[in-house]
Structures are given as C-alpha cells and as structure tokens.
Amino acid sequence: MPKRIFFWTLVALFWLVSATIIGYAFGYRFSFDKGIFIYGGSITIKITPENANVYLNGVMASGSFSFINSSYHISGVKPGKYLLEVKADGYQSWSKNIVVHSGISTELWNIFLAENSYERENYNLTGVGKFFISTQKNLIAFSEQLENNFSVKVLDPETSEIQSVFSSNEYVFTDDEKENIEWSPQSHRLIIPAIREGEKNYFIVSLEKQETLELKNISQLESLSHVRWDPKNKDIIFCLSGSDLYRIDLNDIQNKKIIAKNIASYDLSQKGLFYFQLPEGIVYRTSLDAFESPLQITYSAPENMDDNSYQIIVYDEDRITFLNKSRDLYIYNKGKESTYFKKLAGGANGSQFSDDGKKLLYWTDNEISTYFVSAWEVQPTRVENENMSITRLSNPIKNVQWTRDYEHVLFINENKVKIIEIDNRDHRNMMDVLTLNNDKPLFIDNFRDGKLYFTDKNEQEQNNLYSIEFPKQNSLLQGFVPGNNNQTN
C-alpha cells in the first residue's frame, strides 16, 4: 500500500512538473498573488550596439537572439509595468517604462546607445567652411576662405587625397544658409554658389575636364538663383533668372529653354519637375525635358500668400512642403484617409522627409517636431496626419537631420551634437554625441560610409574637418550572444 501511494504520488508530481514546464514553454507564468497561471507576454527589442545587456526592474534579463533581424526576444514575461534598461560598457545607458500585456509582444525596434566618447579622424584641413558629400563616389567637396582667397577642394576620405578644383580672389562663398555646393548625380561636376559685391553667381566645375564655367557669362541671364542638376542627365542644369525657370544644356548653352514664368520656386525628383506658380500659388508638374504639358498637382494655395516667396520640397506629387521667408511651413499630403493641406508651424527653419516618405521632420529655433504622413502599424503605432513635438529647448536648435533609421533625430544645441528618439512611449531618450568648440559647426551623417562628418576648431583655433564612425559597427562575434560581453550593474 505505501509503495502504491508513493508511485501515484510520483506520477502526479511528474504530470504537475511536466504541465508546469510545458506551460512555461508556451508563456504561462504562475501568479502567487492570484494563485493562478497567467499567460505571459514578451518583449522584442533591437539594439545598437547589439552587445548590450538588458534589465527588467534592475534584474538582467535572459532571452534569445535572432540572426534574421538582429533582434533580442524575452518571452514569458508576466503582464505588468516594468522599467526596461539597456546598458553596455563605454556607452550611455537607455531606459523606458513599458507595459507588458498578456499574449502580446511589446516591441522596441530602434534602441540606440551613443558612446561615451568617439575617436575622431582628423583630415588636417585648414579653414573649412561648408562641405557637401557626393552620394555616388563618397567624395567631399568643401569650401575654404583664407584671407582674400576663396577656394573649393575635393577630399577622398578613403585615400585622404585632396584635389583643388576652384579658386577666386574676387568671389566669396555664398552667405545663403540654404545653399551649398552641389554634386552632379554622376559626381563628375560641381555647382559652386558664390557672391561678389552682393551679387550672386554660380560656377560649374568639371572634375574630369578640369574646366570652370561661369554661369552668368555663358547663359547671359541676370538675377540667378536656385541652380540645380537634372537628376538623370549629367549635362543639364535648371536655374531661376528672376522669377523665370530655365533648362540649360551645358553642351548647347545658346538653346536654353524657358519652362515657366513667374514662379516662386521649383524642385526636382526622378518623376519630374515641380514648380510653384504665382500669383495663384498652385504646384504644377512637368517632365524633366519639359516636353509634357504641365499637370496641376494642388488645387489650393497656402493660406498666407501675402508673402509668396515659398520654397517647395517635393517627395512626390502626393507629399509636398511649402516654406516662405516669413517662415510659415505648410504640408500638402494626399493620404489614404483624406487630402490634407494645412499649416504645420510658424517660425519654421526647415523640413526633411524620411527616405520612405512616411514621416516629415521639421523644426523652429527651439523646437523639433514630426508629422506622420501615413499610418504606421508597427510599434509604436502612428496615425495618418498626426503631428508630434519631439523636443523643445531654451537654446537655439541647429543643423537638424534624420538618422539612417528615421526613428532618431540629430541636431546641434549649445555646441553639442545630440541624438533623440522619436518614440514617445514614456520619456524620450536624448544623448550627447559630440561636444564642439566651434560657434558655427556643421555636420552631415553620411549613410554611405557609416561616418558622421563635422567641422570643429583645432588647437590653433582653425576650422578643420573631422569624422567619427557612427554608429560604431560591432565585430562579427559581438552580436551572437547579447548580454554575455558586458556585466554592467
């Protein structure tokens, strides 16, 4: 009899333990408070760098790493509120209060940790002003002003070779903050904006032929502005002469073609040429060769046409921003739910679409915001036509731009390059990337080679060009077992 009782006791314990193990495997957890099994939730996160430790309420969490999308998955988490922390040696920490629900994965796909300090690469250049990076060959064109000489040079960051392509004792580089050196799509020519005695001119420089064309002389046009390359044809430029838009073939300059008269601005895309027609304030599209009849894109104008100096930025014919000299910013968004044409901000300084066109970043002197062009169902979910403030600071905000994941924003505030996430669940994590000695720094996050280029003063108070690896790439083995490389407490 005792043996039989003992046997069935073991059988019962076996089934109880087996059921518990199976339940745990399927995400069930026993709640001692309620005395029942509860179906747990999970947490899925993607971290840069991958070799970081994850903590839930101060306790290091264990989970599995997916090589498919480099994400870290923690299963079987009891429903409730948690403080989620991510730490790694040599990096600033990240934290957010989250809520885990039964049977649902709480997802955070864009966790970024900035390093405590970055190793700078110094290109030993003197007097660097503005610079512009080619998207095709990873070359950097930069301006230099040394005493009375204005010059433009081209740097190859991989070889550190420098080529001088332009020099002038009569002209200085443009003082227009919205203009910069512009590479041709094939990276074989440059447009250099310059001024002399307050008058604008543009120089077309060929790196292959080592020749320079003065646009005002060869075009015989006055009051030049907004000179741009054709995105498809390497020999075609567009420009404004007063309020008239021209198309110029550099191989047949005398046969320049006027495309539209009395316009405020234009923009180019792979799909065509868009221009803002005055006085009615309507956007039209035509082909890049201007053979197509203009197609009307918008059917109403911004509310404020007292200042009709609107610059347009076109993502495509369904997504356009309008910004005038009075700094009124408008969005035209032909969404799935409706067509929106509304004012986003007064006092705006600029805007930038994300690469997929689903988000618009815009900023004023002291505030950064984002507008969601379309709905987004991945956590954190977003609603079409939603407007969201990212951060507001007392000191001026400058040089605002997206990072490569389009879920973080880089900007300068108080001589610091900062990065902030746009995920508004709990608080937003903001970190310092660089501290600069320059009163007017400039930086560009170059997605092509994974570096952030910036200007800063050296020990001799001269403006130099530097870069950092951003974000720093992990070694091949670092991401294999997250949490095992660091034991941060």
C-alpha positions in Angstrom: 0.0 0.0 0.0 2.7 2.6 0.9 4.5 1.7 -2.4 1.4 2.3 -4.4 0.8 5.6 -2.8 4.4 6.6 -3.4 4.1 5.5 -7.0 1.0 7.5 -7.7 2.5 10.5 -5.9 5.4 10.4 -8.2 3.1 10.1 -11.2 1.1 13.1 -10.0 4.3 15.1 -9.5 5.6 14.1 -12.9 2.4 15.4 -14.6 2.4 18.5 -12.5 6.0 19.3 -13.3 5.5 18.4 -17.0 2.4 20.6 -17.2 4.3 23.4 -15.5 7.3 23.1 -17.8 5.0 23.0 -20.9 3.1 25.9 -19.6 6.2 27.9 -19.1 7.4 27.0 -22.6 4.2 28.4 -24.0 4.5 31.6 -22.0 2.4 30.8 -18.9 3.6 32.0 -15.5 2.2 31.3 -12.0 1.0 34.3 -10.1 1.4 33.8 -6.4 -0.7 36.8 -5.7 -3.7 35.4 -7.6 -2.9 31.8 -7.2 -3.4 31.0 -10.9 -1.4 30.6 -14.1 -1.3 33.7 -16.3 -0.5 33.7 -19.9 2.6 35.9 -20.2 3.7 38.5 -22.7 7.0 39.1 -24.3 9.5 41.9 -25.2 11.2 42.2 -28.6 13.9 44.8 -28.9 16.6 45.7 -31.4 19.6 47.5 -30.0 22.6 49.4 -31.4 25.1 48.2 -30.3 24.0 44.5 -30.3 26.3 43.5 -27.5 24.3 45.2 -24.7 22.8 44.0 -21.5 19.0 44.2 -20.9 17.5 44.7 -17.5 13.9 44.4 -16.3 13.3 46.2 -12.9 17.0 46.1 -12.3 17.5 42.3 -13.0 19.4 41.2 -16.0 17.1 39.5 -18.5 17.8 36.4 -20.5 16.4 35.8 -23.9 17.1 34.6 -27.4 18.9 36.5 -30.3 17.5 36.3 -33.8 20.2 36.4 -36.6 17.5 37.1 -39.1 16.7 40.7 -38.0 19.3 41.1 -35.1 16.5 41.4 -32.5 16.5 40.2 -28.9 13.4 38.4 -27.6 12.4 37.9 -24.0 9.5 35.5 -23.6 7.2 34.6 -20.8 7.1 38.0 -19.1 4.4 38.4 -16.5 1.9 41.1 -17.5 2.6 44.4 -15.7 4.7 47.5 -15.6 8.5 47.3 -16.0 11.5 49.6 -16.1 13.4 48.4 -19.2 17.1 49.4 -19.2 19.8 48.8 -21.8 23.5 49.2 -20.8 26.8 48.5 -22.4 30.4 49.3 -21.4 31.6 52.5 -23.0 28.1 53.6 -23.9 25.4 55.9 -22.4 22.5 54.0 -20.9 18.9 53.9 -22.2 15.7 53.3 -20.2 12.0 53.4 -20.6 9.0 52.4 -18.6 6.9 49.9 -20.5 3.8 47.8 -20.0 3.7 44.1 -20.9 0.3 42.7 -21.8 -0.8 39.0 -21.8 -0.2 37.3 -25.1 1.3 40.4 -26.7 4.9 41.3 -27.6 6.0 44.8 -26.6 8.3 45.8 -29.4 11.1 48.4 -29.4 12.9 48.2 -32.7 15.1 51.2 -32.6 17.1 51.4 -29.3 20.3 53.4 -29.8 23.1 53.9 -27.3 25.6 56.7 -28.0 29.2 56.1 -27.0 30.6 58.0 -24.0 33.2 59.4 -26.4 34.1 58.9 -30.1 37.5 58.6 -31.6 37.9 61.4 -34.2 39.6 61.1 -37.5 41.3 64.4 -38.4 41.7 65.3 -42.1 44.1 68.1 -41.3 42.3 70.7 -43.4 42.5 74.4 -42.7 39.8 77.0 -42.9 37.0 74.5 -43.9 33.6 76.2 -44.3 30.7 74.4 -45.8 31.0 70.9 -47.3 28.9 68.6 -49.3 29.2 64.8 -49.8 28.6 63.0 -53.1 26.1 60.2 -52.9 27.8 58.2 -55.7 31.6 58.2 -55.1 31.8 59.2 -51.4 33.8 62.4 -52.2 33.6 65.5 -50.1 33.6 69.0 -51.7 34.4 71.7 -49.2 35.0 75.5 -49.3 38.0 77.3 -47.8 38.4 81.0 -47.1 42.0 82.0 -46.4 42.4 85.8 -46.2 41.2 87.1 -49.7 41.2 83.7 -51.4 38.1 81.6 -51.8 38.7 78.0 -52.9 36.9 74.7 -53.3 38.6 71.4 -52.9 37.6 67.8 -53.1 38.6 65.2 -50.5 38.6 61.4 -50.9 38.1 60.2 -47.3 39.4 56.7 -48.1 42.8 57.8 -49.5 43.0 61.4 -47.9 43.8 62.7 -51.4 42.8 66.4 -52.0 42.1 68.0 -55.3 41.9 71.7 -55.8 39.1 72.5 -58.2 38.3 76.2 -57.9 40.0 79.4 -56.7 39.0 83.1 -56.8 40.2 86.3 -55.3 37.1 88.2 -56.4 34.3 86.0 -55.1 33.5 84.6 -51.7 31.3 81.6 -50.9 27.5 82.3 -50.6 26.2 83.6 -47.3 22.8 81.9 -48.0 22.4 79.2 -45.3 20.1 77.3 -47.6 22.7 76.9 -50.4 25.7 74.6 -50.6 28.0 73.1 -53.1 26.0 70.6 -55.2 27.4 67.4 -56.8 26.1 66.3 -60.2 24.3 62.9 -60.0 27.4 61.2 -61.6 29.8 63.1 -59.2 31.8 64.5 -62.2 30.8 68.1 -61.8 30.1 70.7 -59.1 27.8 73.7 -58.8 29.5 76.3 -56.6 27.4 79.3 -55.4 29.4 82.5 -54.9 28.8 86.2 -54.4 30.7 89.4 -55.4 29.7 92.7 -54.1 26.4 91.3 -53.0 25.6 89.8 -56.4 25.1 86.0 -56.9 26.8 83.9 -59.4 27.4 80.2 -59.9 30.4 78.3 -61.2 30.1 74.9 -63.0 33.3 72.9 -62.4 34.2 69.7 -64.3 36.5 67.4 -62.3 37.1 65.3 -65.4 38.0 68.1 -67.8 39.4 70.4 -65.1 37.5 73.4 -66.5 35.2 76.0 -65.0 32.2 77.7 -66.5 30.8 81.0 -65.1 27.1 80.6 -65.4 26.2 84.2 -65.6 28.5 84.7 -68.6 27.6 81.6 -70.6 23.9 81.9 -70.0 23.5 85.6 -70.4 21.0 85.5 -67.6 20.6 88.0 -64.7 19.5 87.6 -61.1 20.4 83.9 -61.0 19.3 81.7 -58.1 18.4 78.1 -57.3 20.8 76.3 -59.7 20.2 72.6 -59.7 21.4 69.5 -61.6 19.0 67.3 -63.6 18.7 64.1 -61.5 19.0 62.0 -64.7 21.0 63.9 -67.3 24.6 64.8 -66.3 24.8 67.7 -68.7 21.5 69.5 -67.8 21.0 72.2 -65.2 18.0 74.2 -64.1 18.0 77.7 -62.7 15.9 80.7 -61.9 16.5 84.1 -63.6 14.4 86.4 -61.5 11.1 84.5 -61.4 11.6 82.6 -64.7 12.6 79.0 -64.8 15.2 77.8 -67.4 16.6 74.5 -68.5 20.1 74.7 -69.8 22.1 72.0 -71.7 25.8 72.6 -71.0 26.6 71.2 -74.4 24.2 73.6 -76.2 24.0 76.6 -73.9 22.7 79.0 -76.5 19.5 77.0 -76.9 18.4 77.4 -73.3 14.8 76.7 -72.7 12.4 78.6 -70.6 10.0 76.3 -68.8 7.8 78.6 -66.8 7.4 82.3 -66.0 6.5 84.0 -62.7 7.3 81.2 -60.3 8.5 81.3 -56.7 10.4 78.1 -56.6 10.8 74.6 -58.0 12.0 71.2 -57.0 13.2 68.1 -58.9 12.7 64.4 -58.4 13.1 61.2 -60.5 9.4 61.6 -61.5 9.7 65.1 -62.9 10.0 68.8 -62.3 7.6 70.6 -59.9 7.2 74.4 -59.7 5.1 76.8 -57.6 3.2 79.1 -59.9 2.4 82.7 -59.0 0.2 84.5 -58.2 -2.4 81.7 -57.6 0.1 79.6 -55.5 -0.5 76.3 -57.4 2.0 73.5 -57.9 2.4 72.0 -61.4 4.5 69.1 -62.6 6.1 68.6 -66.0 8.7 66.2 -67.3 12.4 66.8 -66.8 12.8 67.6 -70.5 9.8 69.9 -70.2 8.1 68.4 -73.3 5.0 67.3 -71.4 2.1 69.7 -70.8 2.1 70.9 -67.2 -0.1 68.8 -64.8 -1.8 70.6 -62.0 -0.9 68.9 -58.6 -2.5 71.1 -56.0 -5.9 72.9 -56.2 -5.5 75.4 -53.5 -2.8 77.7 -52.1 -1.2 78.2 -48.7 -3.4 80.5 -46.5 -0.7 83.1 -46.3 0.0 84.4 -49.8 1.0 87.9 -48.6 4.5 86.5 -48.6 4.6 84.4 -51.8 8.3 83.6 -51.5 7.5 79.9 -50.9 10.2 77.3 -51.4 8.8 73.8 -52.1 10.3 70.5 -51.1 8.8 67.6 -53.0 8.9 63.9 -52.0 6.4 63.0 -54.8 3.2 64.5 -56.2 1.3 63.4 -53.1 3.7 64.9 -50.5 5.0 68.5 -50.7 6.0 71.1 -48.1 5.9 74.8 -48.5 8.1 77.3 -46.6 8.3 81.0 -47.2 10.7 83.7 -46.0 8.2 84.6 -43.2 8.9 81.0 -42.0 5.4 79.7 -42.5 5.5 76.0 -43.1 2.7 74.1 -44.8 2.2 70.4 -45.8 0.3 69.0 -48.7 -0.4 65.4 -48.1 -2.7 63.2 -50.2 -3.2 60.5 -47.7 -5.3 57.3 -47.7 -7.9 58.9 -45.4 -8.1 62.3 -47.0 -6.1 65.1 -48.6 -4.6 67.5 -46.1 -3.3 71.0 -46.9 -2.5 72.8 -43.7 -0.1 74.9 -41.8 2.3 73.0 -39.6 4.3 75.8 -38.0 5.2 79.4 -37.9 8.8 80.4 -37.4 10.0 77.2 -39.1 13.6 76.9 -40.3 13.4 73.8 -42.4 11.9 70.3 -43.1 13.0 66.9 -44.3 11.1 63.9 -45.5 12.2 60.4 -44.3 13.5 58.2 -47.0 10.3 56.2 -47.2 8.2 59.4 -47.3 6.1 58.3 -44.3 7.4 61.0 -41.8 8.3 64.6 -42.1 10.8 66.2 -39.8 10.6 70.0 -39.2 12.0 72.5 -36.8 11.9 76.0 -35.4 14.6 77.9 -33.4 13.7 76.0 -30.3 11.5 73.0 -31.2 11.8 69.8 -33.2 8.6 68.1 -34.4 7.5 65.4 -36.8 4.4 65.0 -38.9 3.2 61.5 -39.8 2.3 61.4 -43.5 0.8 58.0 -43.3 -0.3 55.4 -40.7 2.2 53.1 -39.2 1.1 49.8 -37.6 4.5 48.6 -36.2 5.0 49.6 -32.6 5.0 52.4 -31.7 1.9 52.9 -34.0 1.3 56.2 -35.7 -1.8 57.8 -37.2 -2.0 59.5 -40.6 -2.0 63.3 -40.3 -0.6 63.1 -36.7 1.6 66.0 -35.6 4.0 65.4 -32.7 6.5 67.6 -30.8 9.8 65.8 -30.3 11.7 68.2 -28.0 11.7 71.9 -27.0 14.8 73.5 -25.7 15.5 77.0 -24.4 18.7 77.5 -26.5 18.7 77.5 -30.3 18.5 74.3 -32.3 20.5 74.0 -35.5 21.6 71.5 -38.2 18.6 69.2 -37.7 18.5 65.9 -39.7 17.3 62.4 -39.7 19.5 59.4 -38.8 19.6 56.4 -41.1 16.8 54.6 -39.2 14.5 57.6 -39.5 13.4 57.0 -35.9 16.1 59.3 -34.4 17.0 62.9 -35.0 20.4 64.5 -34.8 20.8 68.2 -34.1 23.1 70.8 -32.5 22.3 72.6 -29.3 24.8 74.6 -27.2 27.8 73.3 -29.3 26.8 69.7 -28.7 25.7 67.2 -31.3 22.7 65.4 -29.8 20.6 62.5 -30.8 17.0 62.0 -29.7 14.5 59.2 -30.4 11.0 60.0 -31.7 9.3 57.1 -29.8 7.0 58.9 -27.4 6.2 55.9 -25.2 7.2 57.1 -21.7 10.0 59.7 -22.0 12.3 60.2 -25.0 15.9 59.2 -24.6 18.3 62.0 -25.6 22.1 61.6 -25.6 25.2 63.8 -26.4 27.2 62.5 -29.3 29.9 65.2 -29.6 31.0 68.4 -27.8 32.4 71.0 -30.3 34.5 74.1 -29.9 33.0 75.8 -33.0 30.5 78.6 -32.8 29.0 77.7 -36.2 29.6 73.9 -36.5 28.3 71.9 -39.4 27.8 68.1 -39.5 26.5 65.5 -42.0 25.6 62.0 -41.2 26.8 60.1 -44.2 24.8 56.9 -44.6 27.1 55.7 -47.4 30.2 55.1 -45.4 28.7 55.0 -41.9 30.5 58.1 -40.7 29.4 61.4 -39.3 31.5 64.3 -40.7 31.7 67.6 -38.9 33.7 70.8 -38.6 35.4 72.0 -35.4 38.2 74.2 -34.2 41.6 72.7 -33.6 44.1 73.9 -31.0 45.2 76.7 -33.3 41.5 77.9 -33.5 41.3 76.9 -37.2 38.3 75.2 -38.6 39.0 71.6 -39.5 37.1 68.6 -40.9 36.7 65.5 -38.8 34.7 62.3 -38.8 33.6 59.6 -36.4 32.3 56.1 -37.1 28.6 56.5 -36.4 27.2 54.2 -35.2 30.3 52.2 -34.4 30.0 48.7 -36.0 30.1 45.6 -33.9 32.6 42.9 -34.6 31.2 39.7 -36.2 31.0 37.8 -32.9 29.8 40.6 -30.6 26.2 40.3 -31.6 26.0 36.5 -31.3 25.2 36.3 -27.6 23.8 39.6 -26.3 24.4 40.2 -22.6 27.4 38.0 -22.3 30.0 40.5 -23.3 29.2 43.1 -20.6 28.4 42.8 -17.0 27.2 46.3 -16.3 25.4 46.7 -13.0 
